[in-house]
Amino acid sequence: MATRIFYRKEKLRGACWEYQVEGGWIAVPTDDGPRRLLHHRFAFYRSREVEVRTPTGPERLFRTGAEQWFFPDRWFSLLRFTTDDDRTVGYYVNFSRPLIELRENYYRDLDLELDLWIEPDGTATELDRDEFDAECETERLTLEWATAVDAACISVSRAVAETLSVVGPGFDRDRDPATGIPRFILRS
């Protein structure tokens, strides 16, 4: 029988949700040796039509599912939104405390408000900076955490730009063949 793994996302203001992970731990090869990541894949109840920037120009796609990678050693998780034929609709970087194990096979992270949306052509847009700044002002988000999130956002943005300069506008195709994780996020 497969091991059941559960994930709990918490927000600074107390909201939370949890679900069973459809996937599990994977080892991803990197230049510094293998990294362990928690991988989750899911489908949406209903598809959603969205317009995205692709290397060949704007295109309308139907977002039908996603896969997510959680990092126990980074201040973010990554979602890759996909179509039925596994095309990338975009990447959503959710800046959070690193993933921790609360008890056996039950993991948690804490959402720290700032997010980054990355289009298939590599265009990156920072999201929710106002919410992040407001949480810093109320001190629910500590200076230590805010500094770590800002550094992580700079690191991810730099990795996207570097990948674009090396691979070109089809940077989305630069993924680990065994796990599907985009290499730009491993450089962050």
C-alpha positions in Angstrom: 0.0 0.0 0.0 1.4 3.4 -1.0 2.2 5.9 1.8 -0.3 8.7 2.1 1.1 12.2 2.3 -0.8 15.2 3.4 0.0 18.9 3.0 -1.3 21.9 4.9 -1.0 25.5 3.6 -1.3 28.2 6.3 -1.8 32.0 5.8 -0.4 34.7 8.1 -3.9 35.7 9.1 -4.9 32.2 10.2 -6.7 30.7 7.2 -5.5 27.3 6.1 -6.4 24.3 3.9 -5.1 20.9 3.6 -5.2 18.0 1.1 -3.7 14.7 0.2 -0.6 14.9 -2.0 -1.1 13.0 -5.3 2.6 12.2 -5.9 5.4 12.0 -3.4 9.0 12.6 -2.7 11.3 12.8 -5.7 15.1 13.2 -6.1 16.0 15.7 -8.7 19.6 15.8 -10.1 21.4 19.2 -9.8 25.0 20.4 -10.2 25.3 20.2 -6.4 23.9 16.7 -6.1 20.3 15.3 -5.8 17.7 17.5 -4.1 14.6 16.0 -2.5 11.3 17.7 -3.4 7.7 16.9 -2.7 5.7 16.6 -6.0 2.0 16.9 -6.3 -0.2 16.7 -9.4 -3.9 17.6 -9.7 -6.7 18.3 -12.2 -9.2 21.1 -12.0 -12.9 20.3 -11.8 -13.6 22.6 -14.7 -11.2 24.0 -17.4 -10.6 27.7 -17.6 -9.7 29.6 -20.7 -6.8 32.0 -20.3 -4.7 34.2 -22.5 -1.0 33.7 -22.1 2.2 35.1 -23.7 4.0 32.4 -25.6 7.3 32.7 -27.6 5.2 33.0 -30.7 2.8 35.7 -29.3 -0.5 35.8 -27.3 -2.4 32.5 -27.3 -5.7 31.3 -25.7 -5.3 28.1 -23.8 -7.5 26.0 -21.5 -6.0 25.5 -18.1 -7.0 22.0 -16.9 -4.5 20.9 -14.3 -1.3 21.7 -12.4 1.6 20.2 -10.8 3.4 21.5 -7.7 6.8 21.1 -6.2 7.5 21.9 -2.5 11.0 22.6 -1.3 12.2 21.9 2.2 15.3 24.1 1.6 13.8 27.1 -0.2 11.4 30.0 0.6 8.9 29.1 -2.2 6.9 26.4 -3.9 6.3 26.2 -7.6 3.1 25.5 -9.5 3.1 24.7 -13.2 -0.4 25.2 -14.7 -1.1 22.9 -17.7 -3.4 22.1 -20.6 -4.8 18.6 -21.4 -1.9 18.0 -23.7 0.7 19.1 -21.0 1.5 22.5 -22.4 2.5 25.1 -19.9 0.0 27.8 -19.2 2.3 29.5 -16.7 4.3 29.1 -13.5 3.2 30.5 -10.2 5.9 30.9 -7.6 4.3 31.1 -4.1 6.8 32.5 -1.6 6.5 30.8 1.7 8.4 29.4 4.6 10.3 26.3 3.6 8.3 23.0 3.8 8.5 21.3 7.2 7.2 18.0 8.5 4.7 18.5 11.4 4.4 14.7 12.0 5.0 11.6 9.9 3.9 12.2 6.3 2.1 15.5 7.2 3.8 18.6 5.9 3.2 22.3 6.2 4.3 25.7 4.8 3.3 29.2 5.6 2.3 31.5 2.8 4.1 34.8 3.0 1.9 36.7 0.5 4.3 37.6 -2.3 3.9 35.7 -5.5 5.5 35.6 -9.0 3.7 34.7 -12.2 5.9 33.5 -15.1 4.4 33.4 -18.6 5.5 30.7 -21.1 7.6 33.3 -22.9 9.5 34.1 -19.7 7.7 37.3 -18.8 7.7 37.5 -15.0 5.1 39.6 -13.0 5.3 40.1 -9.3 1.9 39.7 -7.5 0.6 40.8 -4.2 3.5 43.1 -3.2 0.9 45.3 -1.5 -0.3 42.4 0.7 3.3 41.5 1.5 4.1 45.1 2.5 1.0 45.3 4.7 1.9 42.1 6.5 5.4 43.6 7.1 3.8 46.8 8.5 1.7 44.8 11.0 4.7 42.7 11.9 2.9 39.5 11.2 5.6 39.0 8.6 8.9 39.4 10.5 11.9 41.3 9.0 13.8 38.0 8.9 11.1 36.4 6.8 10.6 39.4 4.6 14.3 39.5 3.9 14.3 35.8 3.0 11.3 36.2 0.7 12.8 39.3 -1.1 16.1 37.3 -1.6 14.2 34.3 -3.0 12.2 36.5 -5.4 15.4 38.1 -6.7 16.9 34.6 -7.0 14.0 33.2 -9.0 13.7 36.3 -11.2 17.4 36.1 -12.0 17.2 32.3 -12.7 14.4 33.0 -15.2 16.4 35.7 -16.9 19.5 33.6 -17.1 17.6 30.6 -18.5 16.0 32.8 -21.1 19.5 34.2 -22.1 20.9 30.6 -22.5 17.8 28.7 -23.8 15.9 31.4 -25.5 12.1 32.0 -25.6 11.3 28.3 -25.3 12.8 28.2 -21.8 9.8 26.1 -20.7 11.2 23.2 -22.6 14.3 23.2 -20.3 12.9 20.7 -17.8 14.4 17.7 -16.1 13.2 14.7 -18.3 12.6 12.3 -15.4 10.7 14.7 -13.1 9.4 17.4 -15.4 10.6 20.2 -13.1 11.8 23.3 -14.9 15.5 23.8 -14.5 15.2 27.5 -13.8 13.7 26.8 -10.4 16.5 24.5 -9.5 19.0 27.4 -10.2 17.2 29.5 -7.6 
